[in-house]
Amino acid sequence: MSVRSYGLVLGPLVALALAGCQETTTAARPRVDAPGVPVSVQSISGAPDQVTAHFAGLLGEAAAERKMEIVPGDKPARFRVRGYLTAQPTEDGQTALAFVWDVYDESKKRAQRVQGESLGRRGGGSDPWAGIDQTIVAKAASESADAIASFLTTAPVPEPKEDAKGKTRTAQAAPEKKR
């Protein structure tokens, strides 16, 4: 499955959000709830398909636990997220699952970069992905959700837009069409 296809599949599953601000950390973050901010995951790349699919499902669960408002990729979202996963050996022989999330605002400017890593078991060969088990994938998904939620709770609220007559417009639901 191509990376682009994953974006379409991931949208409904985990569409959440992750410019000048940057946050880099490998320390454990406290769990943060971020209700009411519509976000969409546009893509997750870098990992084998099986790892990406497993990670996407766990990220969706972690986002739901943190009360993030998940929207499909084709729906309006305040933030859109693009992520990258990589596995690499560490100096002490373990394997690290690193994640990077770029969070884009409505004007398509990067609002935040979130990154971190989870350590896996010792690698067993030339493929670093062999050292990444389900526990490490789950930990990285949880830490990703915490980092994104933390940003969402501190992101500035956009100012209401004015129409041509200088009146402030508010979002309204479209009337239902009668069939």
Secondary structure by P-SEA (a helix, b strand, c coil): ccaaaaaaaaccccccccccbbbbbcccccbbbbccbbbbbcccccccaaaaaaaaaaaaaaaaaaccccccccccccbbbbbbbbbbbcccccccbbbbbbbbcccccccccccccccccccccccccccccaaaaaaaaaaaaaaaaaaaaaccccccccccccccccccccccccc
